[in-house]
Amino acid sequence: MKWLSRFRFSLVNVRAYSLTSSEMVKPILGYWNKRGRVEPIRYLLHYKNVDFEDKRYIFGKDEWKKVKFTLGFDFPNLPYYIDGDTKLTQSVAILRYLAGKYDLDGKDEKQKLRIIVAEQQSIDFREALRRFVNREDYDSARDEFIKTTIPAMFKMWVKFPWRPLFHAKTFDYFPTLKSYHSRIKDLPGVQKYLNSDSFRQWPIFNPQAKFGGSGEEPKQA
């Protein structure tokens, strides 16, 4: 019966090898070659030192269209995240999945609710700026936007590190936020990412945006 024991031992080894091989497959984060909605996800992954593939699609090319309906998503779109059998689209869904996986989604129900509220508020801020930089009257309305809209938003809080590019003195009037921004940048995983070749400060939005699009990155906006 030695052959039977050896056979069983071989099966165990095969199963163990298959499991190990599956676990070794890197998660894939797919998005356009810009910051946009996916940058918070990149920050989170680098903060937790996740070894992942940062798949970036080029605007104006058909590479995304060619694979869009072949990856097995319920709602094919960018960004997407593939983690083994888990396949997600929608940036907030991806963030929530990762927050849960890496214990960043709150210790109790009260914290979880506060995180959800902050999440939705941050989306409102982001969308307000996204809509503005795509307006036809962007150039003439920019000064008023900086004078009135940004301070109103920042009286609550701010999340996005690219806002100083839009207006260099953004944080000067909000020292608490400036300190928070610095602490996030100084997190070891985030700092390593910001200093790497993978990090791109520009572009932020789609090519047609009046700011953060296909134009040159401002030295000081």
LUMDRENLUM-100567 format. One line per 10 residues: number of its first residue (from 1); their letters; for each residue y, x, z of N, C-alpha, C. Coordinates in steps of 0.001 Angstrom, whole numbers, plus 500000, padded with zeros to 6 digits. Example, Ala and Ser with C-alpha at 12.3 -4.5 7.8 and 13.67 -1.06 7.14 Angstrom:
% LUMDRENLUM-100567
1) as) 494310,513190,507800,495500,512300,507800,496700,513200,507800  497750,512850,507080,498940,513670,507140,500030,512900,507870
% end
This chain:
% LUMDRENLUM-100567
1) mkwlsrfrfs) 498786,500812,500000,500000,500000,500000,501269,500849,500000  501072,502170,499821,502240,503041,499806,503191,502689,498664  502564,502283,497518,503405,501956,496361,504316,500775,496652  503799,499796,497454,504595,498618,497793,505778,498997,498687  505523,499886,499634,506603,500347,500511,507674,501077,499725  507211,501918,498776,508163,502653,497948,508972,501704,497073  508306,500647,496567,508981,499665,495719,510076,498941,496501  509713,498533,497738,510694,497841,498580,511870,498756,498905  511557,500023,499191,512613,500998,499485,513539,501178,498289  512952,501183,497086,513744,501332,495861,514656,500138,495662
11) lvnvrayslt) 514143,498931,495943,514967,497725,495796,516164,497759,496739  515921,498203,497965,517015,498310,498938,518071,499274,498439  517639,500401,497891,518577,501395,497366,519383,500849,496205  518715,500107,495303,519402,499521,494149,520460,498537,494607  520106,497682,495567,521062,496704,496080,522247,497393,496745  521970,498404,497526,523041,499143,498199,523943,499820,497194  523341,500396,496135,524129,501070,495110,525004,500074,494364  524447,498881,494054,525212,497864,493329,526396,497403,494154  526171,497204,495449,527254,496764,496324,528343,497818,496414  527929,499072,496562,528897,500160,496654,529701,500288,495376
21) ssemvkpilg) 529036,500150,494222,529721,500254,492935,530735,499146,492777  530371,497926,493204,531284,496790,493106,532502,497003,493986  532249,497516,495206,533359,497717,496127,534305,498811,495653  533801,499712,494815,534614,500833,494373,535559,500463,493234  535373,499279,492635,536248,498851,491554,537650,498593,492105  538648,499209,491508,540021,499050,491986,540535,497639,491710  541306,497072,492630,542038,495850,492312,543038,496139,491191  543357,495125,490418,544292,495279,489304,545471,494335,489510  546668,494892,489472,547896,494100,489511,548523,494162,488128  548643,493019,487467,549178,492984,486110,550535,492306,486052
31) ywnkrgrvep) 551478,492923,485329,552822,492348,485191,553539,493062,484057  554719,492573,483717,555556,493250,482733,556014,494605,483275  556487,495448,482386,556938,496779,482781,558367,496697,483339  558482,496025,484466,559771,495863,485151,559465,495585,486617  560509,495382,487399,560320,495100,488824,560090,493603,489050  561132,492816,488822,560996,491368,488847,560275,490798,490060  559421,489806,489801,558737,489090,490872,557641,489906,491548  557209,490980,490907,556014,491677,491389,556330,492844,492325  557577,493279,492392,557880,494469,493191,557516,494312,494673  557750,493149,495296,557300,492994,496687,555793,493183,496845
41) iryllhyknv) 555032,492791,495821,553577,492977,495872,553242,494457,495813  553932,495193,494940,553713,496644,494869,554048,497299,496211  555159,496883,496816,555541,497436,498119,554425,497211,499144  553916,495989,499189,552890,495653,500173,551633,496491,499957  551206,496609,498711,549992,497373,498412,550154,498846,498773  551308,499410,498452,551544,500811,498794,551697,500991,500307  552314,500029,500955,552455,500094,502413,551088,500152,503092  550124,499385,502557,548775,499362,503128,547853,500399,502490  548428,501270,501656,547659,502357,501025,546463,501842,500233  546672,500747,499513,545612,500185,498670,545558,500960,497356
51) dfedkryifg) 544396,501413,496988,544203,502112,495716,543996,501059,494638  545025,500805,493834,544954,499737,492838,545477,500225,491496  545120,499487,490447,545639,499783,489108,546892,498952,488867  547995,499612,488581,549267,498939,488315,549395,498766,486806  548845,497675,486295,548815,497419,484854,550143,496823,484412  550864,497540,483545,552188,497091,483103,552178,496829,481600  552582,495610,481243,552626,495208,479839,554036,495385,479291  554134,495821,478051,555420,496099,477415,555971,494838,476763  557269,494573,476977,557929,493447,476323,557875,493611,474808  557734,492484,474119,557779,492516,472662,556489,492935,472002
61) kdewkkvkft) 555499,493289,472791,554197,493665,472240,553229,492508,472459  552136,492528,471716,551167,491444,471814,550017,491752,472759  550093,492859,473506,548951,493253,474330,548613,492215,475390  549635,491556,475972,549356,490527,476962,548767,489290,476305  549301,488890,475167,548785,487712,474472,547313,487879,474100  546937,489088,473763,545562,489342,473323,544548,489131,474444  544955,489372,475683,543996,489279,476794,544263,488089,477709  545343,487377,477480,545804,486333,478397,544714,485340,478780  543943,484888,477802,542948,483848,478067,541527,484399,478163  541413,485691,478381,540086,486316,478449,539748,486852,479836
71) lgfdfpnlpy) 540663,486736,480780,540480,487379,482084,539924,486451,483159  539751,485179,482815,539095,484264,483747,539988,483611,484775  541290,483482,484475,542211,482834,485412,542237,481324,485196  542447,480571,486273,542624,479125,486146,543925,478801,485419  544968,479563,485725,546276,479377,485097,546787,480738,484626  546378,481182,483450,546738,482530,482968,548244,482744,482939  548688,483817,483571,550120,484096,483634,550314,485491,484215  551547,485967,484180,551937,487200,484846,552920,486863,485962  552779,487476,487134,551808,488512,487476,550430,487938,487747  549440,488828,487715,548099,488449,488142,547542,489537,489051
81) yidgdtkltq) 546523,489144,489819,545860,490106,490712,544367,489843,490674  543606,490885,490389,542150,490799,490356,541597,491698,491452  540866,491097,492374,540273,491839,493492,538814,491407,493606  537934,492094,492872,536541,491675,492828,536423,490324,492151  535829,489360,492854,535680,488012,492300,536929,487162,492486  537895,487650,493228,539141,486916,493443,540109,487197,492305  540520,486131,491611,541444,486269,490486,542595,485295,490688  543794,485837,490847,544955,485021,491177,546102,485261,490214  546861,484204,489952,548174,484318,489329,549175,483679,490292  550469,483808,489954,551579,483331,490773,551871,484333,491892
91) svailrylag) 553094,484845,491888,553469,485934,492794,553338,485559,494268  553733,484349,494634,553660,483944,496039,552206,483800,496486  551369,483254,495615,549944,483122,495943,549317,484494,496175  549701,485462,495347,549180,486828,495497,549650,487433,496814  550931,487268,497118,551466,487796,498377,550776,487171,499587  550541,485871,499529,549885,485207,500656,548445,485697,500813  547761,485877,499700,546389,486389,499747,546353,487776,500381  547245,488655,499930,547269,490024,500446,547710,490062,501910  548674,489217,502260,549126,489164,503653,547982,488760,504573  547178,487800,504132,546028,487388,504922,544971,488468,505005
101) kydldgkdek) 544724,489118,503889,543683,490150,503846,544029,491346,504719  545319,491695,504767,545734,492892,505500,546477,492578,506801  546240,491374,507324,546774,490981,508641,548294,491108,508724  548975,490591,507719,550436,490603,507710,551013,489187,507659  550185,488197,507957,550614,486804,507793,550897,486101,509114  551138,486854,510178,551500,486245,511447,550333,486165,512419  550654,486287,513699,549615,486295,514733,549241,484895,515200  550158,483937,515048,549878,482571,515474,550584,481609,514527  550416,480322,514784,550962,479305,513888,552486,479378,513802  553141,479674,514913,554599,479767,514913,555075,480888,513998
111) qklriivaeq) 554446,482061,514108,554814,483181,513240,554522,482867,511780  553389,482233,511525,553017,481901,510148,554057,480981,509514  554531,480004,510282,555536,479075,509767,556859,479785,509500  557251,480691,510381,558492,481442,510181,558400,482306,508921  557237,482874,508689,557040,483689,507490,557158,482834,506237  556583,481634,506268,556659,480739,505106,558102,480336,504833  558853,480026,505893,560267,479662,505720,561047,480832,505125  560830,482036,505660,561511,483223,505138,561120,483479,503691  559858,483259,503383,559367,483420,502007,560115,482508,501042  560219,481223,501410,560877,480260,500533,562375,480535,500423
121) qsidfrealr) 562987,480979,501523,564412,481312,501478,564655,482495,500557  563774,483480,500610,563927,484657,499754,563801,484282,498286  562938,483310,497992,562796,482847,496613,564093,482196,496143  564729,481411,497017,566020,480803,496668,567049,481878,496331  567107,482947,497142,568051,484038,496888,567771,484699,495540  566515,485016,495328,566135,485712,494099,566464,484874,492867  566137,483579,492925,566365,482713,491776,567851,482505,491517  568661,482487,492576,570107,482355,492395,570657,483525,491587  570220,484731,491911,570689,485903,491169,570092,485949,489768  568824,485570,489641,568182,485578,488321,568904,484633,487363
131) rfvnredyds) 569236,483436,487855,569953,482483,487004,571332,483014,486634  571995,483654,487610,573350,484132,487352,573378,485222,486292  572480,486186,486366,572517,487305,485412,572107,486873,484012  571635,485644,483863,571300,485125,482540,572353,484149,482012  573438,483970,482756,574500,483070,482306,575315,483701,481189  575800,482866,480288,576626,483351,479181,577962,483887,479682  578467,483321,480783,579765,483750,481311,579609,484801,482414  578541,485557,482384,578252,486542,483435,579434,487479,483678  579987,488064,482626,581047,489064,482783,582278,488500,483483  582681,487299,483089,583893,486722,483671,583656,486148,485070
141) ardefiktti) 582424,485782,485373,582128,485147,486666,581608,486127,487708  581360,487368,487317,580709,488331,488209,581515,488598,489481  582816,488827,489350,583638,489155,490516,583632,488025,491542  583720,486795,491056,583715,485650,491962,582351,485501,492637  581296,485781,491908,579941,485718,492464,579787,486726,493604  580313,487938,493382,580243,488983,494411,581084,488602,495628  582224,487976,495369,583166,487654,496442,582688,486496,497307  582066,485493,496701,581735,484277,497445,580235,484054,497647  579460,484148,496581,578040,483782,496669,577217,484789,497459  577399,486077,497157,576600,487096,497850,576851,487097,499359
151) pamfkmwvkf) 578123,487083,499826,578328,487032,501284,577691,485807,501926  577743,484669,501237,577139,483453,501791,575635,483624,501957  575002,484260,500999,573562,484489,501085,573234,485516,502155  574055,486564,502238,573749,487668,503143,574042,487346,504596  574765,486281,504859,574998,485900,506246,573691,485491,506913  572723,485093,506113,571403,484764,506658,570555,486027,506736  570225,486621,505595,569513,487898,505528,569262,488198,504067  568769,489392,503786,568486,489762,502418,567183,490533,502373  566512,490423,501265,565215,491080,501128,565211,492126,500041  566088,492006,499064,565878,492729,497823,566645,494036,497741
161) pwrplfhakt) 565934,495162,497591,566566,496477,497579,567360,496768,496327  567268,495914,495292,568036,496189,494085,569418,495555,494117  569751,494794,495147,571081,494188,495194,572197,495218,495281  572014,496362,495969,573076,497373,495948,573377,497890,494548  572428,497814,493636,572708,498193,492251,573701,497218,491631  573577,495945,492001,574460,494916,491463,575869,495072,492018  575964,495420,493278,577265,495638,493922,577060,496693,495000  577626,497878,494790,577291,499059,495604,577545,498864,497095  578543,498054,497462,578901,497907,498876,578262,496682,499524  577228,496172,498891,576587,494960,499374,576275,495000,500860
171) fdyfptlksy) 575663,496077,501313,575185,496148,502690,576250,496581,503690  577390,497058,503217,578388,497629,504125,578910,496615,505145  578909,495345,504754,579429,494307,505636,578344,493724,506544  577110,494197,506367,575983,493654,507119,575129,494800,507662  575578,495469,508731,574886,496656,509248,573444,496394,509676  573173,495200,510190,571799,494890,510599,570865,494890,509392  571334,494299,508302,570529,494271,507083,570397,495655,506478  571457,496426,506578,571422,497793,506057,570377,498612,506810  570320,498421,508121,569335,499119,508936,567919,498659,508592  567761,497356,508389,566446,496805,508014,565982,497373,506678
181) hsrikdlpgv) 566900,497419,505729,566606,497964,504406,566130,499407,504514  566796,500190,505352,566427,501600,505534,565055,501738,506179  564763,500872,507147,563461,500954,507825,562316,500643,506871  562520,499672,505987,561481,499338,505005,561263,500513,504062  562349,501095,503577,562239,502239,502667,561546,503422,503319  561693,503555,504646,561147,504712,505351,559692,504542,505776  559106,503366,505553,557684,503202,505850,556894,504188,505000  555951,504923,505594,555277,506011,504863,554736,505628,503493  553986,504525,503416,553421,504124,502130,554482,503747,501120  555520,503043,501583,556610,502628,500694,557409,503837,500235
191) qkylnsdsfr) 557716,504726,501162,558480,505931,500818,557741,506777,499781  556445,506906,499942,555641,507666,498984,555721,507036,497595  555658,505707,497544,555762,504994,496269,557143,505191,495642  558197,505061,496438,559557,505195,495918,559829,506593,495369  559124,507584,495879,559303,508963,495422,558305,509371,494342  557492,508429,493896,556453,508740,492917,556905,508400,491501  556137,508850,490522,556420,508536,489122,556122,507076,488799  555375,506408,489661,555030,505004,489420,556222,504081,489632  557142,504491,490507,558284,503638,490825,559311,503674,489709  559760,502474,489317,560821,502345,488318,561925,501485,488910
201) qwpifnpqak) 563105,502037,489017,564235,501283,489551,564778,500290,488528  564524,500538,487287,565098,499758,486190,564070,499627,485081  563963,498454,484418,564739,497224,484564,564229,496351,485706  565055,495365,486032,564718,494421,487087,564279,493089,486491  565063,492609,485504,564801,491305,484912,564328,491454,483466  564281,490322,482773,563893,490320,481365,564972,490980,480505  564619,491422,479295,565570,492157,478451,566870,491414,478171  566831,490073,478117,568029,489309,477761,569026,489168,478905  568668,489570,480116,569573,489439,481265,570809,490313,481082  571972,489778,481496,573229,490518,481371,573280,491704,482339
211) fggsgeepkq) 572543,491603,483418,572400,492703,484378,570921,492863,484696  570466,494111,484765,569070,494353,485125,568095,494157,483994  568622,494024,482761,567753,493802,481614,567529,495054,480798  567882,494980,479517,567599,496093,478610,568705,497149,478587  569827,496897,479278,570912,497870,479298,570586,499067,480167  571510,500022,480196,571299,501219,481002,571474,500912,482490  570743,501641,483307,570853,501487,484752,572224,501965,485220  572938,501153,486000,574264,501576,486472,574149,502659,487532  575027,503647,487463,575059,504666,488510,575610,504069,489794  576597,503215,489640,577150,502496,490787,577811,501251,490250
221) a) 577180,500109,490515,577685,498863,489951,578909,498395,490715
% end
